């Protein structure tokens, strides 16, 4: 017998066996298609499950689950403390975690134009860590690395600007499948495009994942009267994913209808979370079911190069969040105050979500103050369009569009063994909608079909 304890937000999926037949879990796969991640303990097969966050399990020598016990349940018990006290506590805790995780090692820090990695940069600068930083931008897209480079310069870090090129996916697709076992689709994570460059770097990754969920309001103010089920459903369903999941459900002759099945499952999971505050409950749901099965899966691409550390995943950070008043978390208040207090120079660098404003004046990002920037930005894009230079916002635009990409894509979508699994009419329908109706809306569906085809080729062993 072996006992395994799973962290509150685990970095890795841990699989175990249950007493079921080794058959495809069609219902779970439909959920995977609609959401982009598997829900709860689901996997591709009925007899394989993923061990759940905050629990300890006893497994036998064949990895069969013998027993399980909960070690942590998300809660919301805000302490009666001032914002200043909350900020001091966050500062001490965050920098303690970052320092423990770096442990005198050289740090590889991905920088973005947002707040999570910026907070890490400030902490790493404060503890005098040895940092190699980098950022990436899409070919023909927003130059996010320009903001990141300013942050790196302000902190005195080494910096590399990496560009995500078109057509890279097809050269690394099989390697990517080996790394993530097809438990997330391949176009959102950009790391495969620069994996070899990662391997040439020295150090261990410090990643800012999940900071934006823990340190922001659980729900938008305008959604205060929306039901918890509708909030989660709207948040997790991907464009085009629902249509594909419903089509697969019918194709596989599953009982009932997909939407009813999914909503019933989500409601059941929500009912298990003993939190009355709606925002805190939604945050807990995301941390329980979204972070481990989507965000963490993509961490495997970093792990393929070097060890990873995620400060916001730390158990102490999760427990801290449960006791901080929601109003202090809302609108990134704690992170903004931390950056301004610790490193005013970094706070003065533009915030990508509030361009061209920074952490001191982002409240001006509204008419009429932001009109000059918006007009200038729109004119630049129009000019690029007239010059035949399409503005790239999403990785799939670089990997799916164009004749060469299309040939590679069709090669996977129309493999005979894959058509046996999902049906040629279904593939025809969604491929044609992607090509002729709405590429943005159906891009997720195409990406998930590609993922399922690669999985079917490499891992479907029954």
C-alpha positions in Angstrom: 0.0 0.0 0.0 1.1 3.6 -0.8 -0.2 6.8 0.6 -0.3 9.9 -1.7 -1.2 13.4 -0.6 -2.3 15.9 -3.3 -1.6 19.6 -2.7 -4.4 22.1 -2.7 -3.5 23.1 -6.2 -1.3 20.3 -7.7 1.3 21.0 -10.3 1.0 17.4 -11.8 -1.8 15.1 -12.5 -1.6 11.8 -10.6 -3.5 8.9 -12.1 -4.9 5.9 -10.3 -7.2 3.0 -11.1 -10.8 2.3 -10.2 -13.0 -0.7 -10.5 -14.5 0.0 -14.0 -14.0 -1.4 -17.5 -11.1 -0.2 -19.6 -13.5 1.5 -22.0 -13.6 5.0 -23.5 -15.3 7.5 -21.2 -17.4 9.2 -23.9 -19.2 11.5 -21.6 -15.9 12.7 -20.1 -14.5 13.3 -23.5 -17.5 15.4 -24.5 -16.9 17.6 -21.5 -13.2 17.8 -22.4 -14.2 19.0 -25.9 -16.6 21.6 -24.6 -14.3 23.0 -21.8 -10.8 22.3 -23.1 -10.1 20.3 -19.9 -11.4 17.2 -18.1 -13.7 17.8 -15.2 -13.0 16.6 -11.7 -11.3 13.1 -11.7 -12.2 12.2 -15.4 -9.8 10.8 -17.9 -10.1 9.3 -21.4 -10.9 5.9 -19.9 -13.5 4.8 -17.3 -11.1 2.9 -15.2 -8.5 5.7 -14.8 -9.0 8.7 -12.6 -7.0 11.7 -11.5 -6.4 12.1 -7.8 -8.2 15.2 -6.5 -6.7 18.3 -4.9 -6.4 18.6 -1.1 -6.9 14.8 -0.6 -4.8 11.9 0.6 -5.2 8.5 -1.0 -4.2 4.9 -0.2 -3.3 3.0 -3.4 -2.4 -0.7 -3.7 0.5 -2.1 -5.8 -1.7 -1.9 -8.9 -2.5 1.8 -8.3 -6.1 0.9 -7.4 -7.7 3.5 -5.0 -8.4 1.8 -1.6 -9.4 4.8 0.4 -9.4 8.6 0.4 -9.7 11.4 2.9 -10.0 15.2 2.5 -7.2 17.3 4.0 -8.4 20.7 2.9 -11.8 22.2 2.0 -12.0 25.7 0.5 -13.6 28.2 2.8 -14.3 31.9 3.2 -13.8 33.3 6.7 -12.5 36.9 6.2 -10.6 38.2 9.2 -11.3 41.7 10.5 -8.1 43.3 9.4 -7.1 46.5 7.7 -5.9 46.6 4.1 -2.5 47.7 5.3 -2.3 44.6 7.5 -3.4 42.4 4.6 -0.8 44.0 2.4 2.0 43.4 5.0 0.9 39.8 5.4 0.9 39.2 1.7 4.3 40.8 1.3 5.8 38.6 3.9 4.1 35.4 2.7 4.8 36.0 -1.0 8.4 36.8 -0.6 8.9 33.9 1.8 7.4 31.5 -0.7 9.4 32.9 -3.6 12.7 32.8 -1.6 12.0 29.2 -0.4 11.3 28.1 -4.0 14.3 29.7 -5.5 16.6 28.3 -2.8 19.7 30.1 -4.2 19.1 28.7 -7.7 19.2 30.8 -10.8 15.6 31.7 -11.7 14.0 31.6 -15.2 11.2 34.1 -15.1 8.6 34.4 -17.9 7.5 38.0 -18.0 4.3 39.4 -19.4 2.6 42.8 -19.5 0.3 41.9 -16.7 0.6 41.8 -12.9 1.3 38.2 -11.8 4.8 37.9 -13.2 5.4 41.5 -12.5 4.8 40.8 -8.8 7.3 37.9 -9.0 9.8 40.2 -10.6 9.5 42.7 -7.8 9.9 39.9 -5.2 12.8 38.3 -6.9 14.5 41.7 -7.2 13.9 42.3 -3.5 15.5 39.0 -2.4 18.4 39.6 -4.8 17.8 36.5 -6.9 19.8 35.6 -10.0 17.3 35.9 -12.7 17.1 35.1 -16.4 13.9 36.6 -17.7 12.2 36.3 -21.1 9.0 37.1 -22.9 7.4 36.1 -26.1 5.2 37.8 -28.7 3.3 36.5 -31.8 4.8 37.2 -35.3 2.6 40.1 -36.5 1.0 40.6 -33.1 1.2 42.9 -30.0 4.8 43.3 -28.9 4.2 42.2 -25.4 7.9 41.7 -24.9 8.4 45.4 -25.1 6.7 45.8 -21.8 8.4 42.8 -20.3 11.8 44.2 -21.4 11.1 47.4 -19.4 10.3 45.4 -16.3 13.5 43.3 -16.7 15.6 46.4 -17.2 14.1 48.1 -14.1 14.9 45.0 -12.0 18.4 44.5 -13.6 17.5 41.0 -15.0 19.0 39.4 -18.1 16.3 39.3 -20.8 15.5 37.5 -24.0 12.7 38.4 -26.4 11.3 35.3 -28.1 9.0 35.4 -31.2 6.4 32.7 -31.8 6.7 31.9 -35.5 4.0 30.5 -37.9 3.8 26.8 -38.7 6.0 25.6 -35.8 3.2 23.3 -34.5 3.5 20.5 -37.0 7.2 20.0 -36.3 6.7 19.6 -32.6 3.1 18.2 -32.4 4.1 14.6 -31.6 6.6 15.7 -29.0 4.0 17.9 -27.4 1.6 14.9 -27.3 4.3 12.9 -25.5 4.7 15.7 -22.9 1.1 16.5 -22.1 -0.5 13.1 -23.1 -3.1 15.1 -25.0 -4.8 16.4 -21.8 -4.8 19.9 -23.2 -5.0 21.2 -26.7 -1.8 22.3 -28.4 -2.3 25.9 -29.6 -2.8 27.8 -26.4 0.5 26.9 -24.8 3.2 28.6 -26.8 6.1 26.9 -25.0 6.7 24.2 -27.6 7.7 26.9 -30.1 10.7 27.8 -27.9 11.3 24.6 -25.9 14.8 24.2 -27.3 15.7 27.7 -26.3 14.3 26.9 -22.8 16.6 24.0 -22.5 19.6 26.2 -23.3 18.7 28.4 -20.3 20.1 27.7 -16.9 18.0 27.6 -13.8 14.5 26.7 -12.6 11.2 28.3 -13.6 9.2 30.6 -11.4 5.8 30.8 -12.9 3.0 33.2 -12.2 0.0 31.0 -13.0 -3.2 31.4 -11.0 -2.4 34.8 -9.5 -5.0 36.5 -11.6 -7.7 34.2 -10.1 -6.7 34.3 -6.5 -6.0 38.1 -6.5 -9.1 39.5 -8.2 -12.8 39.6 -7.5 -14.5 36.2 -7.8 -17.2 37.6 -10.0 -17.8 40.9 -11.8 -20.1 43.4 -10.1 -22.6 43.2 -12.9 -23.0 39.5 -12.3 -24.0 39.7 -8.7 -27.5 38.5 -9.5 -26.5 35.7 -11.9 -26.7 32.2 -10.5 -23.6 30.3 -9.6 -24.3 27.7 -12.2 -24.8 30.2 -15.0 -21.6 32.0 -14.0 -19.5 28.9 -14.1 -21.2 27.6 -17.3 -20.6 30.8 -19.1 -17.0 30.9 -18.0 -15.9 27.4 -18.8 -17.7 26.8 -22.1 -15.4 27.5 -25.1 -16.7 29.1 -28.3 -17.6 26.3 -30.7 -16.8 23.7 -28.0 -20.4 23.3 -27.0 -21.5 22.7 -30.5 -18.9 20.0 -31.1 -19.6 18.3 -27.7 -23.3 18.2 -28.5 -22.6 16.7 -32.0 -20.2 14.0 -30.5 -22.8 13.2 -27.8 -25.4 12.5 -30.5 -22.8 10.7 -32.7 -21.9 8.3 -29.9 -25.6 7.7 -29.0 -25.2 8.8 -25.4 -28.2 9.0 -23.1 -30.0 12.3 -22.6 -28.5 15.5 -23.9 -25.1 17.0 -23.3 -26.0 20.3 -21.9 -28.3 18.8 -19.2 -25.6 16.3 -18.3 -22.9 19.0 -18.0 -25.1 21.5 -16.0 -26.1 18.7 -13.6 -22.4 17.8 -13.0 -21.4 21.4 -12.5 -24.2 22.0 -10.0 -23.3 18.9 -8.1 -19.7 20.1 -7.8 -20.9 23.6 -6.7 -23.1 22.0 -4.0 -20.0 20.3 -2.5 -18.3 23.7 -1.8 -19.5 25.0 1.6 -19.1 28.7 0.9 -22.0 31.1 0.9 -20.2 34.1 -0.6 -20.7 33.9 -4.3 -17.4 35.3 -5.5 -15.3 33.2 -3.1 -17.3 30.1 -4.1 -16.6 30.7 -7.8 -12.9 31.2 -7.0 -12.9 27.9 -5.1 -14.6 26.1 -7.9 -12.0 27.4 -10.4 -9.1 26.4 -8.1 -10.5 22.9 -7.5 -11.5 22.0 -11.0 -10.0 24.4 -13.5 -6.4 25.0 -12.2 -5.4 21.3 -11.8 -7.0 20.0 -15.0 -6.1 22.9 -17.4 -3.6 25.3 -16.1 -1.4 22.6 -14.5 -1.4 20.4 -17.6 0.3 23.2 -19.6 3.0 23.4 -16.9 4.3 20.1 -18.3 5.8 22.0 -21.3 8.0 24.0 -18.9 8.8 20.9 -16.9 10.2 19.3 -20.2 13.0 21.8 -19.9 13.6 22.6 -16.2 11.9 22.2 -12.7 9.0 24.5 -12.1 7.9 26.5 -9.0 4.5 28.2 -8.8 4.3 30.7 -5.9 0.5 31.2 -6.2 -0.1 27.4 -6.0 1.5 27.2 -2.5 -0.8 25.7 0.1 -0.1 28.7 2.4 -1.2 31.1 -0.3 -4.5 29.3 -0.8 -5.2 29.3 2.9 -4.3 33.0 3.0 -6.8 33.8 0.3 -9.6 32.1 2.3 -9.2 34.6 5.1 -8.8 37.9 3.2 -11.8 40.1 2.7 -13.1 40.0 -0.9 -12.9 43.8 -1.2 -9.1 43.6 -0.7 -8.8 41.0 -3.5 -11.1 42.7 -5.9 -9.6 44.6 -8.9 -6.1 43.3 -8.1 -5.8 45.8 -5.2 -3.2 43.7 -3.2 -0.9 43.0 -6.1 -1.0 46.6 -7.3 -0.3 48.0 -3.8 2.5 45.5 -3.4 4.3 46.5 -6.6 3.9 50.2 -5.9 5.2 49.8 -2.4 8.2 47.5 -3.2 9.2 48.9 -6.6 7.7 52.2 -7.8 9.8 52.1 -11.0 8.2 48.8 -12.0 4.7 50.1 -11.1 5.3 53.0 -13.5 5.7 50.7 -16.5 2.5 50.3 -18.7 0.0 47.6 -17.7 -0.9 45.6 -20.8 -4.6 45.3 -19.9 -4.9 49.0 -19.3 -2.6 50.3 -22.1 -1.2 52.9 -22.3 -1.6 53.4 -18.5 0.4 52.1 -15.6 -0.4 51.1 -12.0 -0.6 54.8 -10.9 -3.0 56.1 -13.5 -4.9 53.1 -14.9 -8.1 54.5 -13.6 -7.9 57.0 -16.6 -8.5 54.1 -19.0 -11.9 55.5 -20.0 -13.3 58.1 -22.4 -12.2 60.8 -23.1 -8.7 60.1 -21.7 -8.0 56.9 -23.6 -9.5 58.1 -27.0 -6.1 59.2 -28.5 -4.5 55.9 -27.8 -7.5 53.9 -29.1 -7.7 55.9 -32.3 -3.9 55.6 -32.8 -4.1 51.9 -32.2 -7.0 51.4 -34.6 -5.3 53.4 -37.3 -2.1 51.3 -37.0 -4.1 48.1 -37.4 -6.0 49.5 -40.4 -2.7 50.4 -42.0 -1.3 47.0 -41.4 -4.4 45.4 -42.9 -4.0 47.6 -46.0 -0.4 46.5 -46.3 -1.6 42.9 -46.2 -0.1 42.3 -42.7 -2.7 40.6 -40.7 -2.7 41.5 -37.0 -2.2 38.3 -35.0 -3.9 37.9 -31.6 -4.1 34.1 -31.2 -1.7 31.3 -31.8 -4.1 29.2 -33.9 -4.0 32.0 -36.5 -0.3 31.2 -37.0 -0.7 27.4 -36.9 -4.0 26.7 -38.7 -4.3 29.4 -41.4 -2.7 29.2 -44.8 -2.2 26.5 -47.4 0.8 24.7 -45.7 -1.0 24.7 -42.3 -4.2 23.5 -43.8 -2.6 20.5 -45.4 -1.0 19.4 -42.1 -4.3 20.0 -40.3 -6.4 17.9 -42.7 -3.8 15.1 -42.5 -4.7 14.7 -38.8 -8.4 15.5 -39.0 -9.0 13.0 -41.9 -7.0 10.0 -40.7 -9.2 7.0 -41.3 -8.8 5.6 -37.8 -9.9 9.0 -36.4 -12.9 9.2 -38.7 -13.9 5.7 -37.3 -14.0 7.3 -33.9 -15.9 10.5 -34.6 -17.4 10.2 -38.0 -16.5 11.9 -41.3 -19.7 13.9 -41.5 -18.9 15.5 -38.2 -15.4 16.4 -39.2 -16.6 17.8 -42.5 -19.2 19.9 -40.8 -16.8 21.6 -38.3 -13.9 21.9 -40.7 -16.2 23.6 -43.2 -17.6 25.9 -40.6 -14.1 26.9 -39.5 -13.0 27.5 -43.1 -16.1 29.4 -44.4 -18.4 30.5 -41.5 -16.5 31.8 -38.5 -12.9 30.8 -37.9 -12.7 32.5 -34.5 -15.8 30.8 -33.2 -14.9 27.3 -34.5 -11.1 27.5 -33.8 -11.5 25.8 -30.5 -13.5 23.0 -32.0 -10.9 22.4 -34.7 -8.1 22.5 -32.1 -9.9 19.9 -29.9 -10.5 17.7 -32.9 -6.8 17.9 -33.7 -6.0 17.0 -30.0 -8.4 14.0 -30.1 -6.9 12.8 -33.4 -3.4 12.9 -32.0 -4.6 11.1 -28.8 -6.4 8.5 -30.9 -3.2 7.9 -32.9 -0.9 7.6 -29.9 -2.8 6.6 -26.7 -6.1 4.9 -27.6 -5.2 1.4 -26.4 -8.2 -0.7 -25.6 
